[in-house]
């Protein structure tokens, strides 16, 4: 199923002259955005269809801002 989507998006990107971007990049983006939104890794794993959590964690790329916000939220929770 993923290979069918991959082929479809490859053709679509080619038609619009989008080079160096693949369906695989969309999956990484999806996983990263889910992490940014606070979606749990287990749910993201299920949505991506991964068989194990390690793969999902490799797909999810968090940024420094997200980490700072997480620490600030934890601090507020503990202090308040």
N, C-alpha and C positions, 0 to 999 in steps of 0.2 A: 504494500500500500504506500509506504513512504517513497519507494522508488518511482511509483506512478506520479506522485506529487512532485518529486524531484525533477522528473522529465518534463512535466507540464510547466513548472516554473523556469526551468532552463530555457525552454522555447520562448516563454513570455519575456524573460530578461533579455534574451538575444534580440527579440523583435523590437524592444525598446532601447536597444544599444546600452544595456546596463552590464558592464563588464566587471568581473571579479567579485560577483555576488551570487550566492546560490541559495537553494532551499535550505541547505544545512545552516547557513547564516541566519535564516529566519527562525529556525529552531533554537539557536543560541540566543537570539534576540528575545524570543518568547520566554525562554527560561529565565533570562536576566530580568526582564520586565516583571515576571511573576515574583521573583525575589524582591525587587524594588517595591512591589505592592504589598509585600508581607505574606504572600501565599506560602503555605508550608511546603517544604521540599517533597513530602510524600504525595501531596495533591499534584504538584507540578510533575513529579515522576509519573503518576497515573495519566495525566493529561498528555504528556509526551510519549507515553507508551513504553517507557524504559522498564527493563526487567529488574534493574537494581538501582539503588539510591546513589551509588558511586558515579554512575554515568550522568545522572541528573546534576549532581554537584559539579561535575566537569563542565557541563553546559551553562550553568548559572555563573555569571560574572557580576560580582557586586563592586560598587565603586566606593571610594573613600567617604563621600557624602553620606551614603546609606549607612556605613559603619558608624559615622559620627552621630547620625540621627538615632540609631539603635542605642548607643551609649547614653545619649541625652535622655531618651525615653525611659531607659532603665533607671537612670539617676533620679528622674522625676518620680517614678513609681516608688522607689525606695525611700526617698526623702519625704514625699507627701503622704 
